[in-house]
């Protein structure tokens, strides 16, 4: 299993333990992908997961560039078109890095709009 998939599995478990409900994994279009789509109350949460083995080069959260954010927003717009009444949405980032024998999670709610 590659690190990206492992990170997505870890992030999904982490978010489910925090009370979010998984709606969809790896929603893909030709121009982009959203790693996880979760539900928190009435809010639909689009989650970008970044796994980094070290904090060099800014760590996992720094890897979500403005260009990446734009792609995620475009994919989210297409996904939201499925709804008769658009839901409240939020864009989160979950950064994961190894720490000791486990993992360190950094969850940024509303990381970008």
C-alpha positions in Angstrom: 0.0 0.0 0.0 1.4 3.4 -0.9 1.7 6.2 1.6 -1.1 8.2 0.1 -3.6 5.4 0.5 -2.3 4.7 4.0 -2.7 8.3 4.9 -6.3 8.4 3.6 -7.2 5.3 5.6 -5.6 6.8 8.8 -7.3 10.2 8.2 -10.7 8.5 7.6 -10.4 6.6 10.9 -9.3 9.7 12.7 -12.2 11.8 11.4 -14.7 9.0 12.1 -13.5 8.8 15.7 -14.1 12.6 15.9 -17.7 12.0 14.9 -17.7 12.7 11.1 -19.5 10.3 8.8 -17.8 9.0 5.6 -19.8 9.9 2.5 -17.3 9.0 -0.2 -13.6 8.2 -0.8 -11.5 9.4 -3.8 -14.2 11.2 -5.7 -12.4 11.7 -9.1 -13.0 13.7 -12.1 -10.7 14.2 -15.1 -9.3 17.4 -13.7 -9.0 16.5 -10.0 -9.9 14.5 -7.0 -11.1 14.9 -3.4 -9.6 12.4 -1.0 -12.5 12.2 1.5 -16.0 13.6 1.6 -17.4 13.5 5.1 -20.5 14.7 6.9 -20.4 16.7 10.1 -23.9 17.6 11.2 -25.4 19.5 8.3 -22.0 20.4 6.8 -20.5 18.5 3.9 -16.7 18.4 4.4 -14.2 18.0 1.6 -11.0 16.7 3.0 -7.5 16.8 1.5 -5.2 14.3 3.1 -1.4 14.9 3.1 1.0 12.3 4.6 4.6 13.3 5.0 7.4 11.2 6.5 9.1 14.3 7.7 8.5 18.0 8.3 11.1 19.0 5.8 9.9 21.4 3.1 7.1 22.7 5.2 5.4 19.4 6.1 2.1 18.1 5.0 -0.1 21.2 5.3 2.3 23.3 3.2 1.8 20.9 0.3 -1.8 22.1 -0.3 -1.0 24.8 -2.7 -3.4 27.4 -4.1 -3.5 25.4 -7.4 -4.4 22.3 -5.5 -7.1 24.2 -3.6 -8.6 25.4 -6.8 -8.8 21.9 -8.2 -10.5 20.6 -5.0 -13.0 23.5 -5.2 -13.9 22.6 -8.8 -14.4 19.0 -8.0 -16.5 19.9 -5.0 -18.7 22.2 -7.2 -19.4 19.3 -9.5 -20.2 17.0 -6.5 -22.5 19.5 -5.0 -24.5 19.8 -8.2 -26.0 16.4 -7.3 -28.0 18.1 -4.5 -31.4 19.8 -5.0 -30.6 22.2 -2.2 -26.8 22.9 -1.9 -25.5 21.9 1.5 -23.2 24.0 3.7 -19.6 23.0 2.8 -16.2 23.2 4.4 -12.7 22.4 3.1 -10.4 20.7 5.6 -6.9 19.5 5.5 -5.6 16.6 7.6 -1.8 16.3 7.8 -0.3 13.1 9.0 3.3 12.4 9.9 5.0 9.5 11.9 5.5 10.2 15.6 7.2 7.5 17.7 5.4 4.2 17.1 2.3 6.0 15.9 1.2 9.0 13.9 0.7 12.7 14.5 -2.5 14.3 13.1 -2.9 18.0 12.3 -6.5 18.7 11.4 -7.2 22.2 10.0 -10.9 22.9 9.7 -11.9 25.5 7.1 -8.3 25.4 5.8 -9.4 27.4 2.7 -12.6 28.7 1.1 
